Amino acid sequence: MRHPHGGKAARDVFDDGQYVETRTTRCPRTSTVEVLERQHLVRPVRRLWIRQGVQDGVFLLVGSLQPGQGGAVLAHDTTLEDLRNRVAADPFVAHEVVSAEIIEIAPNTTDPRLAFPAA
């Protein structure tokens, strides 16, 4: 999924309900000051959005892309359509703090500790 204004990508995806979503730090048509102000305002709501994704069993991992390039979410056991809707509801995406892209992963080989995505 790309932000309507274009920009860098963010990734979230897994095959058959497994996804990696990445986000860039800001939308290109918005000034850094505006983005930082929006980020500050919506951060508490975003934390709730992340917590809900984890509680729903969809988000397996949420973290930052280093160094300061945005963030990523590892999602599992969801449909692409449901994940698109969930990502669109991300307060950082909805308020144009970041842009997002969803990438589907089709696991072929996994360590036994990660066998569940390939099952």
C-alpha positions in Angstrom: 0.0 0.0 0.0 1.4 3.4 -0.9 0.6 6.7 0.6 -1.7 8.8 -1.7 1.0 11.4 -2.0 3.7 8.8 -3.0 6.9 8.7 -1.1 9.1 6.0 0.4 7.7 2.7 1.3 6.9 0.8 4.5 6.5 -2.9 4.7 4.2 -5.5 6.4 3.5 -9.0 5.1 3.5 -12.9 5.4 2.1 -15.5 2.9 -1.3 -17.0 3.5 -2.1 -14.5 6.2 1.5 -13.5 6.9 2.8 -10.0 6.1 5.5 -7.5 6.7 4.5 -3.8 6.6 7.1 -1.0 6.5 6.6 2.7 7.0 8.7 5.6 6.1 9.1 8.4 8.5 7.2 11.1 6.6 5.2 11.9 3.5 7.3 13.9 1.0 4.8 16.7 0.5 4.7 17.6 4.2 7.3 19.7 6.1 9.3 18.0 8.8 7.8 20.4 11.4 4.3 19.5 10.4 5.0 15.8 10.5 6.7 16.0 13.9 3.7 17.9 15.3 1.2 15.3 14.0 3.4 12.5 15.2 3.5 14.0 18.7 -0.3 14.4 18.7 -1.2 10.9 17.5 1.5 8.9 19.2 -0.7 7.9 22.2 -3.5 6.7 19.9 -1.0 4.8 17.8 0.3 3.0 20.8 -3.3 1.8 21.4 -3.6 0.8 17.7 -0.4 -1.3 18.1 -1.5 -2.9 21.3 -4.8 -3.8 19.7 -3.0 -5.5 16.8 -1.0 -7.5 19.2 -4.0 -8.5 21.4 -5.9 -9.5 18.2 -3.0 -11.9 17.4 -2.3 -10.2 14.1 0.9 -8.3 15.0 3.8 -10.6 15.9 6.5 -7.9 16.0 6.5 -4.1 15.8 9.7 -2.1 15.7 11.8 0.6 14.1 13.8 0.4 10.9 17.3 1.6 11.7 18.7 4.2 11.6 15.5 6.2 11.9 14.0 5.1 8.6 10.5 4.4 9.8 9.0 1.2 11.2 7.9 -2.3 10.4 5.2 -4.7 11.5 5.2 -8.4 11.1 1.6 -9.6 10.7 0.2 -13.1 10.7 -3.1 -14.9 10.4 -4.9 -12.2 8.5 -6.2 -11.6 5.0 -4.5 -9.0 2.8 -7.8 -7.0 2.7 -8.1 -7.0 6.5 -4.5 -6.0 6.9 -4.9 -3.1 4.4 -7.9 -1.9 6.4 -5.9 -2.2 9.6 -2.9 -0.3 8.2 -5.2 2.4 6.8 -6.5 2.9 10.4 -3.0 3.3 11.7 -3.0 6.8 13.2 0.4 7.6 11.7 -0.9 6.6 8.2 -4.3 8.3 8.6 -2.6 11.5 9.7 0.1 11.4 7.0 3.0 11.0 9.5 4.2 7.9 7.5 3.4 6.2 4.2 2.9 2.4 4.2 3.4 -0.5 1.9 2.3 -4.1 2.5 4.5 -6.9 1.1 3.4 -10.5 1.2 5.9 -13.2 2.2 5.6 -16.8 1.1 7.8 -18.7 3.6 9.8 -21.6 2.0 12.4 -22.4 4.7 12.2 -21.5 8.3 14.0 -22.2 11.5 11.8 -24.6 13.6 11.0 -21.7 16.0 9.3 -20.0 13.1 7.6 -23.1 11.6 4.1 -21.7 12.2 4.2 -19.2 9.2 4.9 -22.1 6.7 2.3 -24.4 8.1 
